[in-house]
Amino acid sequence: MTRYIFRRILGLIPVLVGISLLTFTLTRVIPADPALLILGERATPESRAQLREVLGLNEPLFFNPAAVSETGNPAAFLDSQYFNFVGGALTGNLGRSYFTRIDVRDGLAQRFPATFELAVTAMIFALVIGIPAGVAAALYRGTAVDTLLMIGALSGVSFPVFWLAIILIYIFSINLGWLPPSQRLDVSLSLQPVTGLYVLDGLLRGRPDISWDALKHLILPGVALGTIPLAIVVRMTRSSMLEVLGQDYVRTAKAKGLRQRLVVNKHALRNALLPVVTVVGLSFGTLLSGAILTETVFSWPGIGKWIYDAISARDYPIIQGGVLFVAFVFVVVNLLIDLSYALIDPRIQYT
């Protein structure tokens, strides 16, 4: 297994390099000048040129042959915006925001817990409802129960997340007043974070009222964000269960007179979980990457909204560092999911 993990880690390097190159190129293709956005349209050309020099925007994008002739150092050929960013990222320096001058690494550390808490809530919602619904659809294949569950699953995939989020806010916040429409915590409450996870931090601080308020703020965005993985989990669980229920060992277990619940839970469901785990891993990695639409609608201070605001402001360091971090999280989650296969199915061996 050690060799397998080592090969997988080596495989992450070209993925991250490709993502950094693509992100850097796309941000520079957009016709906008960060110096102009920072200083405003009334700024003089001299002040804009000076700010561009301070921000390093006057350097070449990829290669700098002029620096080689000036310094006589061949390594100066790579003294450019892209390779300076890559070199900084290798040492943990992702740059500073053009507007707030906050270190991107610190910004990620502040906002990732909010995204993580929301992603966990959405995935719990998807699994708690999705797996039993998929099992029920498989057991009652071809009946009205199966049809209704599949219609619900298809609807979950079909509804745009931002539309569903607005509908949930309108019904449960505006009309019924049951749940808060935005943010992580009521403005009347204050919390000194410990882990950045407000539900957990409230308990650690001895403030269950804060944990309860944070949990209420999580419900609407968690449900909105969890609808797509919920629909995928339902469909994958159903198809995997149908395949397993037709296997000989399941028929043998039934012929031995075992109870239906024991046959389903012990013999069928566990063997049907492998493809479900794959889907859950991909979905969870996507959720951790920052749900831009959901976080924007609910004003959720996570990575997704942060990157969205940075794109609007052409804040290149946040975009580059945020996307690279998101990609890293995604591939690490997928690696962990691959390694979990051996725990779920002992027949799997990594060679």
N, C-alpha and C positions, 0 to 999 in steps of 0.2 A: 504493500500500500504506500510505503514511503516513496518509492520510485514513481508511482502513479501521481501522488500529490506534487512531487517535484516537477514532473512533466506538465501538469496542469498549470502550475505557477509560472513556469517558463512560457506557456502558451498565452498567459495574460499580458505579457510584455508587448507583443505586436498589436494586440487588441487595444490596449491603452494608448500606444503610440499613434495608431490610426485614428482613434477618437480625438486625441489632442490635435492632430493635424487637421482633421475635418472641422472641428469646432473653431480652431484658429482661422482657417481659411474662410469659413462662412461668416464669421463676425466681421472680417475685413472686407468682404464683398459688399456688405450692406452700405449703401452710400450715405454715411453720416459721420460727422466729426465730433468726437467726444469733447474736444476743447470748446467748440461752438456751443454745445449743449450745456457745458458747465458755466461758461462766461456769459452766454446769452447773445442775441443777434447784434446788440449794440457794441460788442467788444471790438477793439481795434485789431487789425491784422498783426500788429506787433505783439500785443498781449496774447493773442491766440498762438502765435508761433512760439512765444516763450513758454506757454503752458504745455504745448506739444513737446517741447524739448524736455521739460521737467518730467512729463509722464512717459517719456521714451518713445513717443509716437513718430519721431523723425528718423528713428533707426530703420534700416532695411527690414523687410518682412522676414525673409528666410536666410539670405546669404549676403555677406558684406565684403566683396572683393576689394573695395576701396580701402578698407581698414588694413588689408594685408600689405598693400603698397606703402601705406603711411607708417605702419609699425614694423614691417618686416617679419611679423609673426604669422605663420600659416594658420594658427588656431584662431586668429582674428577673423578668418573667413566666416566663422559661425557666430560672430558677434552681431546678432540680429534679434528681433522681437521674439520670434518663435523659439529659437534655441535658448535664449535667456529665460523664457518661461519654462521650457522643459528642464533646464538646469536647476532653476529654482524649485520646481516641483519635486525633483529627485532629492532635494535636501529638506523638503517640507515647507518651502516658502512659495506660496501661491500668489504672492503679490498683495497689493492694497487696492481697495476700492477707489476709483477716481473721484467720487463725490464725497463719501464719508471718511475716507482715508483709514477705514477699519481694515485690519488684516483679514484676508479672505479665510485663512485657516481659523481664526477666532470666530468669524461669522458663521462658518460651517459648524463649529462646535456649539454655538449658541442655538442654531436653528435645527440641527439634525434631531435632537430629542423630540421636538414637536412633531416632525415628520415621522419619526419612529413610533411615537405613541399613537398617532393617527393610523399608520399602516397596520400596527398590531390590532387595533380596534376593528379596522375594516376586515382584516383576515380572520379574526375570531368570529365576526358576524358571518362571513362567508362559509367558514368551516362548520360552525354550529348548526346552521340551517342547510348548507349545501350537501354535506355527506349524508345525513338522514334522508333528505329529499331525494338524492340520487339512488340510495338503497331502496327506498319505497317505490320509486319509479321502475326500478329493475324487477322488484318482486311482483309488482302489479302491472307488468308489461301489457300494453294493448288495452288497458282499462281507462276509465275516465280519470282515475288518479294519475296515471302516467301522462295522459294528454294534458291535464291541467298543469302538472309540474313542468312539462316541457314547454308549454306556452309561457309560463312564468320565467323559465330560464332564457328563452329566446327574447322575451321582453326586457330582461335585465341587460342583455347584450345590446339591444337595439336602442334603448333610451340614451340620449346624450347625457353625460354626467352633469354638465352645467345646467341643463334643463331640469333634470331630476333634483338637483340641489336647490334650485329656485322654487320648485314645487314643494319640496319638503319644508323650506323656510316659510313659504306662504301658508301652508296648512298648519304646521306644528308650532310655529313661532308667532306669526301674525294673527291668524284666526283663533287658534286654540290657546296660544300663550303657554304651552307646556315646556318648551325647550328654548334655550337662547339661540339666536341666529348666527352669531359670529364670535370670533376670538376664542381664547383658551380659558379665560377666567373672568368672573364678574369684576367690574371696575372697583367695586367697594371692597374687594378682598386683595390682600397683598401676601406674597409668598417669597421667601428666600430659597431659591432652588438648591437642591442637593444633587440630584441626578439629572434634572431637566425634565423629568417625567412628572407632570403635576399631580396625577392621581397617586403615584407612589410617594412623591415628596410631601404631600399633605399628610399621609400616614406617618412618615418619618418625623415630621415636625409636630406630631400630635394634634393635627388639625383635620379631623375627618370631615368637617364642613367644607374645607377647601377641596378635598378629594372628591366629595359628592358633587360639588359645583363643577369641577374639572371633568368629571364623568358625564355630567349633563351636557357640557359643551362638546363632548366627543361624539355623542350619539348621532346627531344629524350628519356631520361630515363623514363619520365612520360608515353609516348606512349608505350614503350617496357614493362613497368611494368603493364600498364593498359589493355593490350590485354586479359589476362586471366579473370579478373573480367568483362571486357566488354562482352566477349563471354557468361559468366554465366548470366549476367544481361539480355542480349538479350533473351536467352532461357527461363529464369524464367519469364520474362515479357510476353513473347508470350504465354506460357502455362497458366499463371495466367489469362491473358486477355481472352483467349479462354474459360476458365471456367466461367468467369464473364459474358461474352457476351451472354452466353446461359441462364442466370438467368431471372426470370420473370420480375423483376423490370426494366431490360434493355429493354426487349421487350415492356413493357408498356410505357417506355419513348419514344421509337421509334414510337409506335402507337399513342401517343399524338401529333406527328408531330414535335418533337424537332429536331433541327439541329444535323447532325451527329457529328460535333465537340463537341457540348455541351453534347451529350450522352456519347461520349468516354471520355472526360476529367472529367466531373462532376460525372457521374454515374458509369462508368466502371473502369476507371483508378484508382481512389482513392480506390475503394474496391479491386482492384487487387494488390495494393502496399504492402500489409502485407508480403507475402512471399518474395517479392523483397527486402523489407527492411531487412529481416532476412539474405538474401544472401549478401546484401551490407554490413551489420554489420560484418559478418564473414570475408568477403573479406578485408574490411578496417582494421579489427583487424590484419589480416595476413600481410597486407602492412605495418602497423605501427610496426609490429614485426621485421622489417628489411629485405628488399629484398636483400639477400646475393649475388645472381648471378648478378642482375641488378646493384647494387652498386659497385660490383667488376669490372664489364666490363667498367662502366663509371667512375671509380675512384671516386665515390661519397662518401664523408666523413661522412657516416651515421653509424648507429648501426650495420647494417648487415655486412658491410665491416670490421668494427672494431672487431666484434666477429670472422669473418673469419680469420683475421690476428692473432687473439689470439689463435685460434685453431691450426694454423700452428706453432705458437711459444710455444704451451703448456702453455700459460699464464692463469693458473687456475682461479685466481680471476676475470679476465675480463669475461671468459667463464661463470663462475657460476653466477656472478652478472648480466651480460648482459642477459643471458637466463632467470633468475628469473624476471628481469625487463620486458622483452618481454612478459613473461607469464602473469604478472600482468596487463600490458597494454591490452593484448588480452581479458582477462576475464572481465576487467572493461568496455571495449568497448561493449562486448556482453551484460553486464548488462544494460548499457545505451540503447542499441537497444531494449531489452525486455521492458524497461520502456516506450519507445516511442510508443509502440503498442497502448496504451490507447489514445494517442494523434491522431493517425491515424484513429483508429476505436473506437469511444466512447462506442460501445457495449461491449468492453472488460473490465472486472472488475478484479482487483487483490484481491484475498481472501486468 
